[in-house]
């Protein structure tokens, strides 16, 4: 789901760079995308995400670098340290934007 969105965003950025040299309709046909999709992307100000808060993102990154934990832990820490209340799904979205993931712990090996 996220990779298709990133792919389209990358293609739209490429079309935006090449639109001075080639017609937009031709570029859209080449990349097999609709012209209306390109213009919709351009009208929205070419955002990767709406309402992106850089201050919140820096705090999430700071908390993640302290202890490499997941979005639930970071949500709890934001509430206790900075008095910032956000939906855990919002924190997860920011973590995906920042491309940070909590490490998966190894399962315990039980020998019998």
C-alpha positions in Angstrom: 0.0 0.0 0.0 2.7 2.5 1.0 5.0 1.5 -1.8 2.5 2.2 -4.5 1.9 5.7 -3.1 5.6 6.3 -3.0 6.0 5.1 -6.5 3.3 7.4 -7.8 4.8 10.4 -5.9 8.2 9.7 -7.4 6.7 9.5 -10.9 4.7 12.7 -10.3 7.9 14.5 -9.2 9.7 13.1 -12.4 6.8 14.4 -14.6 7.1 17.8 -12.8 10.8 18.0 -13.6 10.3 16.9 -17.2 7.2 19.0 -18.0 9.4 21.9 -19.3 10.9 19.6 -22.0 7.9 17.4 -22.9 4.1 17.7 -23.0 2.4 16.6 -19.8 -0.1 14.4 -21.6 2.8 12.5 -23.3 4.6 12.0 -20.0 1.5 10.7 -18.3 0.8 8.3 -21.1 4.4 7.1 -20.9 4.2 6.4 -17.1 0.6 5.1 -17.6 -0.9 7.7 -15.2 -3.8 10.0 -15.7 -3.3 13.7 -16.4 -6.0 14.6 -13.8 -4.1 12.6 -11.2 -1.0 14.6 -11.9 -2.9 17.9 -11.7 -4.6 16.9 -8.5 -1.2 16.1 -7.0 0.2 19.4 -8.1 -2.9 21.4 -6.8 -2.4 19.9 -3.3 1.0 21.5 -3.1 2.8 18.2 -3.8 2.5 17.0 -0.2 3.8 13.7 0.9 1.4 14.0 3.9 -1.0 16.7 4.9 -0.5 18.6 8.2 3.0 17.3 8.7 4.4 18.8 12.0 8.2 19.0 12.0 8.3 19.7 15.7 6.3 16.5 16.5 8.5 14.5 14.1 11.7 15.7 15.8 10.3 14.7 19.2 9.3 11.3 17.9 12.8 10.8 16.5 14.4 11.9 19.7 12.3 9.5 21.8 13.0 6.7 19.3 16.8 7.2 19.5 16.7 7.1 23.3 15.1 3.7 23.4 14.2 1.9 20.2 10.6 1.1 21.0 7.3 1.0 19.0 4.6 3.6 18.4 2.7 2.6 21.6 5.7 3.4 23.8 6.5 6.6 22.0 2.8 7.7 22.3 3.0 7.1 26.1 6.3 9.0 26.3 5.0 12.0 24.4 2.1 12.2 26.8 4.2 11.9 29.9 7.3 14.0 28.9 5.9 16.6 26.6 2.2 16.6 27.5 1.4 15.9 23.8 -1.7 13.8 23.2 -1.9 12.2 19.7 -3.7 9.2 18.4 -1.3 6.2 18.3 -2.1 5.8 14.6 -0.8 9.3 14.0 2.5 8.4 15.7 2.7 5.2 13.6 2.2 7.3 10.5 5.0 9.7 11.5 7.2 6.7 12.2 6.5 5.4 8.7 7.3 8.8 7.2 10.6 9.0 9.1 11.2 5.4 8.1 11.9 4.1 11.6 10.7 0.8 12.9 11.0 -0.8 16.3 13.3 -3.9 16.4 11.6 -7.2 16.7 12.8 -9.2 19.7 13.9 -12.7 19.3 11.6 -15.4 20.6 12.8 -17.3 23.7 14.1 -20.7 22.9 12.6 -23.3 25.2 14.4 -26.6 25.3 12.6 -29.5 26.8 
